[in-house]
Amino acid sequence: MAKIPATAVAASGLIGGYGVARWTEKRPLGGVALAAAGSLAAYGWNRQAGPRAAAGLTVAYVAAFAGSHPLAKKVGAWPAVVAVAGGVAAASWAVTRRAANT
């Protein structure tokens, strides 16, 4: 089975969690998707870059989720979710790439 990068898992978790909550109209179900993807991403970050990087990126993931709410009031829900997912993906890529090069 091919490995999916933690960067992709994290970005997909933010987008997918929102999508699930929106389309099922069950916010807790979206939260389950968000948490599951976040857990998988944290596992990947830990393997790729170590526990400190994993902790920092997990905090960024949760902060992105929280930050998407006020941002959505300014730019709309989907643009906010895509923006924060892109931010988390960029941070994840930078941290894991740096760890791979050391």
Secondary structure, 3 states (H helix, E strand, C coil): CCCCCHHHHHHHHHHHHHHHHHHHCCHHHHHHHHHHHHHHHHHHHHHHHCHHHHHHHHHHHHHHHHHHHHHHHHHCHHHHHHHHHHHHHHHHHHHHHHHHCC
